[in-house]
Amino acid sequence: MKRVLITGAAGFLGSHLSDRFIKEGYRVVGMDNLITGSMKNIEHLMPLENFEFYHHDVSRYVHVAGDIDYILHFASPASPIDYLKIPIQTLKVGSLGTHNLLGLARSKNARMLIASTSEVYGDPLVHPQTEDYWGNVNPIGPRGVYDEAKRFQEAITMAYHTFHGLETRIVRIFNTYGPRMRLDDGRVLPAFIGQALQGKDLTVFGDGSQTRSFCYVDDLVEGIYRLLFSNHAQPVNIGNPDEITINQFAEEIIKLTGTSQKVIYVDLPKDDPKQRQPDISKAKEILGWEPKVSRAEGLKITYEYFKKVLS
């Protein structure tokens, strides 16, 4: 039975990945310092014989006894409200944490996949965003702690691949949603649904003309799984290219929840990207992957989850 280490295992994406690898018959070692993750996300896995959990910060030396075949590095704050609150930890997990895990992968002769992000493109000057676009990032702005941590993470991963010959994979994740997201993580989708369910007006930053592209978590996990077992070491965009403005999205949420909230507008945060849409041509060609779950279907499932959380 192959063994996989998943960091950030108690987080939104990490917990879904843990589910997938358990389902596929792997032994899963989950690791998380719980700074933004929650044990509630993996409590259903704790009794299983082929799941074990380490409460550990990967920014410190990482040791796991026994063989490890694959490492998926998903430990990092991923929402502005988190990485603006804990900027140093965000930089450390992307730099020191990635370095520690690459060292572990080398010592175990394991293949390692890192979770990068569409934020490496910054506020893009190219639309849609392709993997060969280098980005438009402000390294000293408020979002720089996350953007540059991820850009460094990609750089050191490629250095280990080219210099040491380590088997590595890089996924650039675009906006993703689904059950186990935190209502308070500051991202637009849980914020809108949470506000609607609590009878509050929906808060739109800027004029609402900025765009996002939302991918349901099951589709994302499928893309990551295929990338891990591919032979492609260069970054690959995984996301849903179905682009929508924030104003249109607010209307969809109001219709979905059957509420009658107003939309109120506040100032756009510094360096907030105006457009976000993945070009997934490479994922289609190399992985045979594209999203299957429509936004209407995915939002309905996510809405039902948040209703249970609030009740």
N, C-alpha and C positions, 0 to 999 in steps of 0.2 A: 504494500500500500504506500503510494507516494505521499510525501509530507510537504505541506506548504505553510509558510509563515506569512500572516497578514497583519501588518501594522495599522493602527487606527481601526482595529476590528470592532470596537464598540461604537463606532461612528455610523453615520447614515450609509455611506457606500461600503465601508469595511464590513458591516454586518451582513449586507446583502451578498457580498462576495463570499463571506464565510458560509452562508447558506448554500451558495452555488457549488462551492468546492466540496462541502459535506455531501451534497446531493450526487456529485460526480464520483464519490467514493474515495476522496482524499482524507488523510489525517490533517486537521487544521490546527495550527498553533496561532491563537489570537494574541495580539499584544496591544496595549493601550495604556496611557497614563490617566485617562478619564478627565482630561482638562476640558474637553468639549464633548467627548463621547459619553454614553450612558450604558450601564450594565443591563438596563431594561431591553436594549436592542439585541442582546445575545443571551438573555437568561434562558431561552428555550434551547440553547445549544449546550449549556453548562452540564447537564446530566449525561451527555453523549460520551461514549468511550473514545471516539475519534476526534474529540475537541478538547483542547487544553488552553488555559488563559494565563497570560503573564501580565501583571500590573506593573508596567515599566515605561520609562521615558527613553525613547530611542536616541535622544540627544546625548545620553550617557552610554557608556560601553554596553554593547548588546552581546549576550551569550545565550545560546540555546543548545542544550545537550542533544546529541544524536544527529542523524542525517537530516538535512533540509534539501529538498529538490527545487523548490521555487520560493521566491520572496516577492510579495506584492506590498510596496511601500505606499500606504494611504494615510499615514499619520501626519496630520497638519490641520490647523484651523483653516476653514475654507470659506467663511463668510466675513464680510467687512466688519460686522459688529464684533466678531471674535478677534480677528487679527489686528484691529485697531486697539483693542483692549489689551492684547498680549503680543505686542510687536516683536519683542526680543525672542520669546519662545517660538514665534512663527519663523523668524530667520534661522534660529538654531535647528529646528526640526528639518528645515529644508537643506541646511548645509551640514552641520555636525551629524544629524540623524541619518542623512543620506550617505555620508562618508562611512559611518559606523556599519550601516547595513550592506554597503558595497563590499566592505572588508569582510563581513560575515559571509556574504555570497561567494566571495573569492575563496575563503577558507573551506567552505562547504561544497564548492564546485556547483553552486546553485544558479539557476537563471533568475534574474531580477527584473521586475517590471515596476517602473515608477509612475505615480499619478501626477502628471503635469496638468496644465490648465490652459484654457483659452485666454487667461489673463496675461500669458506671456506675449500676446499680441498687443496688450495695452489698449489705448483708444485708437483703433486701427485706421490706417489711411488706405488700406486695401480691403475691398468687400466683394464677395465673401472672403473669409480668411483661409488661405492655403498654407500648407505646412512649410513652404519655402519662404513665407513672409517673415521678416525678422522682428517686426513689431514696432510700436511707438509708445515706449514706456518711460515714465518719469521716475528715475531711481530714488529721488529724495522726497517724493510726494507721499501722502498718507497711505496710498495703496502699494508703495514701493516695497514695503517689507514683505508682502506676499508675492508680488510680481517678480521681484529680483530673487527671492528665495527659490522660486520655481525655475527661473532661468538658470540660476547657478546649479540647481538640482539636475537639470538637463545636461549642463556642461560637464559636470563631474561624472555623470553616468556615461556620457559618450567617451570621456577620457579613459575610464576604466575599460570600456569596450574596446577602444582602439589600442591602448597601451598594454593592458593586461590580457586582452582577448576574452574578457568576461561576456557571457551571454546576457544581454540587456534588452529591454523593451521600454518604449516611452509612449504613453497615451496622453493626448491633450484633450481634457474633458471640458465640454461646453455645458451650459446650464442644464442641470439634471434635477428631477423631482420625483417624489413618490413617498410611500409610507416610511416612517422613522425619521423624516426631517423634523427638526425642531421648530416649533412655532416662533420662537424668539431669536432665531439665528440671523434675522435682518435681511434675508434675501426676499425678493419681491413676491414669489409665489406663496410661501407660508405666511408672509406679512399680510398679503391681500386676503387670503382665506381666513386667517385668524381675526383680522379686523371685521370682515363680513359676519363671521359667526358670533362675534361679540357685540355686534350692532354699532361698530365704529365706522366713521368715514374712511374710505380707502385713500392712503397717502401716496401720491405720485411725486417723484422727484423730477425737477425740471418741468418741461412742458408736456412730457409723456410721449414725445415723438421718437425717443430712442428705442431701439429694437433689441429683442432677445429671441433666442431659439431654444425651446424647452424639449428635453429628451427624457422619456420615462425610464426609471431606474432599471427595469428588466432588460430593456434594449441596451442600455449602457453596459450592464454586466455581461451581456452576450458579446458585445464588441470587445471588451477587455479580455474575456476568456479566449476569444479567437486570436487576439493579438499576442497573448502570452505564448500560444502554441504555434505561432507563425514563425517565419524565418526573417522577419523584418526588424532591423535595429533602429531605423530612423523614426522620428516622431510621427504619430498618426492621429488625426482628428477623429474623435468619436462624439457625435452629437446629432441632433435633429435639425436639418436645414430649413424647417418650416418656420420662417421668420414672422414675428408679430410685434407691433408697437406696444409700448406699455399701456397707452390709452385703450387700445383694442383689448388687451389682456384684462384690464380692469373691468371692461364691459362684460367679458366672458365670465369672470368670477362672480359678478353681480347676478348675471343670468343663472349661473350654476347654483348659487346659494339661495336664489329666490329672495334676496334682500333688496332693500331700496336705499342703500347708502349713497351718499354723494361722493364725488372724487374731489379731494382737495390737493392743491399743488404747493410744494415747498421747494427750496433752492436745491439745485443739483449738486451733489457732493463733488469735491475736487477730483479731477481725473477719471470721473465715471465714464465708461465707454459709451459712445453714442450708438454704435452698431455692433451687433454680435450675431454672426451666422457662419457656421462651419461649411467649408467645402469638403465633402466626404468622398470625393472621387477616389482617393487613395484607399480608403477603407473598403469601398465597393470592389475595387480592382484586386487588392491584396488579400482581403479577408472574406470577400463575398458577403459583406455586412451592410445593412441599412436598417434604420428603425422601422418597427412594425406597428407599434402602439400609437394610435392617434391621440392628439392632445385632448380631445373630448373624452375619450375612454380613460386615459391616464388621470385626468383631472377628477373624474367621477370617483375613481378608486381612492385617490389622495384625499379628496374632500370627505369621504366616509371615514377614513382613518382619523383625520383631524377632529371630526365630530366626536368620535369615541374618546380621543385624548382630552378634549375639553369637558366631556361629560363625566 
